[in-house]
């Protein structure tokens, strides 16, 4: 996974509440176990006309003035089913951070396991960011993973982040990579344990 330390980027506003995992990646596209390619169908039924299969010009991801590695969404993002593919589709599309005032627990866990950072902010800051970047798409948000802060237009908020997942994000580790990084310490522990049993 890619390392996440400081992310400074313009952002894409999606001011919709209760976005569920079926809206993020519809069930009919869950036919692969390879994480690659899911970004093509991210928000598929919103991005494309269901009758013509042509891009929906009114949907935010199809508007050329909006771009960036940060998605700013309405409250209760990632609710619904537990499909990990939702996180896969967001990262494959190019997002590194999702900002919302609330995340469904299972989605949050899936996101962190796949190198996608869910940043929970106050409702006040969320409203301010959504309004501002909608009017000014070039404005940037800064997320500091080490300090666990999000900064926008002179305002900074602290966000919660599990200490283990923080280590993984900063180093670009998945769970197996983390264990491998502790290989020497594990060997040392095994040697000490073996000596104790031999005495």
C-alpha positions as CSV (number, residue, x, y, z in Angstrom):
1,X,0.0,0.0,0.0
2,X,1.1,3.6,-0.5
3,X,2.4,5.6,2.4
4,X,0.1,8.3,3.8
5,X,1.8,11.0,5.8
6,X,0.7,14.5,4.7
7,X,-2.0,14.8,2.0
8,X,-2.5,18.2,0.6
9,X,-5.0,18.2,-2.2
10,X,-8.1,19.8,-3.8
11,X,-11.2,17.9,-2.9
12,X,-14.4,16.7,-4.5
13,X,-17.7,17.6,-2.8
14,X,-20.4,15.0,-2.5
15,X,-23.0,16.5,-0.1
16,X,-25.2,13.4,0.1
17,X,-26.1,11.8,3.4
18,X,-26.3,8.1,4.1
19,X,-24.3,7.0,1.0
20,X,-24.3,3.2,1.3
21,X,-21.9,0.7,-0.1
22,X,-24.2,-0.4,-2.9
23,X,-24.2,3.2,-4.2
24,X,-20.4,3.3,-3.9
25,X,-20.0,0.1,-5.9
26,X,-23.2,-1.7,-7.1
27,X,-23.5,-5.4,-6.3
28,X,-23.5,-6.5,-9.9
29,X,-19.8,-5.4,-10.2
30,X,-18.6,-7.6,-7.3
31,X,-17.4,-10.5,-9.6
32,X,-13.7,-10.1,-9.1
33,X,-11.4,-10.7,-6.1
34,X,-8.7,-8.5,-7.7
35,X,-8.7,-5.0,-6.2
36,X,-7.8,-3.4,-9.5
37,X,-10.5,-2.0,-11.9
38,X,-13.2,-1.3,-9.3
39,X,-12.6,2.4,-9.7
40,X,-14.2,2.3,-13.1
41,X,-17.5,1.5,-11.5
42,X,-17.3,3.8,-8.5
43,X,-20.7,5.4,-8.0
44,X,-21.6,3.7,-11.3
45,X,-25.4,4.4,-11.2
46,X,-24.8,8.0,-10.5
47,X,-21.9,8.6,-12.9
48,X,-23.6,7.0,-15.9
49,X,-27.1,7.2,-17.4
50,X,-28.8,3.8,-16.7
51,X,-30.4,3.8,-20.2
52,X,-27.6,5.1,-22.4
53,X,-24.6,4.1,-20.3
54,X,-23.1,7.6,-21.1
55,X,-21.5,9.8,-18.4
56,X,-24.0,11.8,-16.5
57,X,-22.8,15.4,-16.9
58,X,-24.5,16.5,-13.7
59,X,-22.6,14.1,-11.4
60,X,-19.7,15.7,-9.6
61,X,-17.1,13.1,-10.7
62,X,-17.9,14.0,-14.3
63,X,-17.3,17.7,-13.8
64,X,-13.8,18.6,-15.0
65,X,-13.4,21.5,-12.5
66,X,-13.4,19.1,-9.6
67,X,-10.5,16.9,-8.9
68,X,-8.3,15.7,-6.1
69,X,-7.3,12.8,-3.8
70,X,-9.9,13.8,-1.1
71,X,-13.6,13.1,-1.2
72,X,-15.8,15.2,1.1
73,X,-19.1,13.5,1.7
74,X,-22.3,14.0,3.7
75,X,-23.0,12.4,7.1
76,X,-23.1,8.6,7.6
77,X,-20.8,7.5,4.7
78,X,-20.4,3.8,3.9
79,X,-23.5,2.5,5.6
80,X,-25.3,-0.7,4.3
81,X,-23.5,-3.9,3.5
82,X,-20.1,-4.9,4.7
83,X,-18.5,-5.2,1.2
84,X,-14.8,-4.4,1.2
85,X,-15.1,-3.6,-2.5
86,X,-16.4,-0.2,-1.5
87,X,-13.0,0.7,-0.2
88,X,-11.3,-1.0,-3.1
89,X,-13.3,1.1,-5.6
90,X,-12.5,4.4,-3.8
91,X,-8.8,3.7,-3.6
92,X,-8.6,2.4,-7.2
93,X,-10.3,5.6,-8.4
94,X,-7.5,7.6,-6.7
95,X,-8.9,8.7,-3.4
96,X,-6.6,8.7,-0.4
97,X,-8.9,10.4,2.1
98,X,-12.7,10.5,2.7
99,X,-14.0,13.3,4.9
100,X,-17.4,13.0,6.6
101,X,-19.0,13.7,10.0
102,X,-19.7,10.0,10.5
103,X,-18.6,6.7,9.1
104,X,-20.2,3.3,9.3
105,X,-18.0,1.1,11.5
106,X,-17.5,-1.7,9.1
107,X,-16.7,0.6,6.2
108,X,-14.2,2.5,8.4
109,X,-12.4,-0.7,9.2
110,X,-12.4,-1.8,5.6
111,X,-11.0,1.6,4.5
112,X,-8.2,1.6,7.0
113,X,-7.3,-2.0,6.0
114,X,-6.9,-0.9,2.4
115,X,-4.9,2.3,2.9
116,X,-7.9,4.7,2.7
117,X,-8.1,7.3,5.5
118,X,-11.6,8.1,6.9
119,X,-11.4,11.5,8.6
120,X,-14.3,12.3,10.9
121,X,-14.9,16.0,11.4
122,X,-17.5,18.1,13.1
123,X,-20.7,18.8,11.3
124,X,-19.9,22.5,11.3
125,X,-16.5,22.0,9.6
126,X,-18.0,19.6,7.1
127,X,-20.7,22.1,6.1
128,X,-18.1,24.8,5.7
129,X,-15.8,22.6,3.6
130,X,-18.6,21.4,1.4
131,X,-19.9,24.9,0.7
132,X,-16.5,26.4,0.1
133,X,-15.0,23.7,-2.2
134,X,-18.3,23.6,-4.2
135,X,-17.9,27.3,-5.0
136,X,-14.1,27.2,-5.2
137,X,-12.9,23.8,-6.5
138,X,-9.2,24.8,-6.4
139,X,-9.1,25.2,-2.6
140,X,-7.0,22.6,-0.8
141,X,-7.3,20.6,2.3
142,X,-4.3,19.4,4.3
143,X,-4.4,16.2,6.3
144,X,-1.4,15.4,8.6
145,X,-1.6,11.7,9.6
146,X,1.1,11.9,12.2
147,X,-0.5,14.8,14.0
148,X,-4.0,13.5,13.2
149,X,-5.2,16.9,12.0
150,X,-7.2,18.3,9.1
151,X,-6.7,21.9,8.1
152,X,-8.8,24.0,5.8
153,X,-8.8,27.8,5.3
154,X,-7.1,28.5,8.6
155,X,-9.2,26.1,10.7
156,X,-7.8,22.9,12.1
157,X,-9.5,19.9,13.8
158,X,-8.0,16.8,15.4
159,X,-9.4,13.4,14.2
160,X,-9.3,10.1,15.9
161,X,-7.1,7.3,14.5
162,X,-6.3,3.9,15.9
163,X,-2.5,3.9,16.8
164,X,-1.9,0.6,15.0
165,X,-3.6,1.7,11.9
166,X,-1.7,5.0,12.1
167,X,1.6,3.1,12.0
168,X,0.3,1.1,9.0
169,X,-0.8,4.1,7.0
170,X,2.4,6.1,7.6
171,X,4.5,3.1,6.5
172,X,2.3,1.8,3.8
173,X,1.8,-1.5,5.6
174,X,-1.1,-4.0,5.5
175,X,-1.4,-6.4,8.3
176,X,1.1,-8.9,6.8
177,X,3.6,-6.1,6.0
178,X,3.4,-5.0,9.7
179,X,4.2,-8.5,10.9
180,X,7.1,-8.8,8.5
181,X,8.5,-5.5,9.8
182,X,8.6,-7.1,13.3
183,X,10.5,-10.2,12.0
184,X,13.7,-9.4,13.9
185,X,11.9,-8.7,17.1
186,X,9.9,-11.9,16.7
187,X,13.1,-14.0,16.1
188,X,14.7,-12.4,19.2
189,X,11.7,-13.2,21.3
190,X,11.7,-16.8,20.0
191,X,15.4,-17.2,20.9
192,X,14.8,-15.9,24.4
193,X,11.8,-18.1,24.9
194,X,13.8,-21.1,23.7
195,X,16.6,-20.4,26.1
196,X,14.2,-20.2,29.0
197,X,12.7,-23.6,28.1
198,X,16.2,-25.1,27.7
199,X,17.2,-24.1,31.2
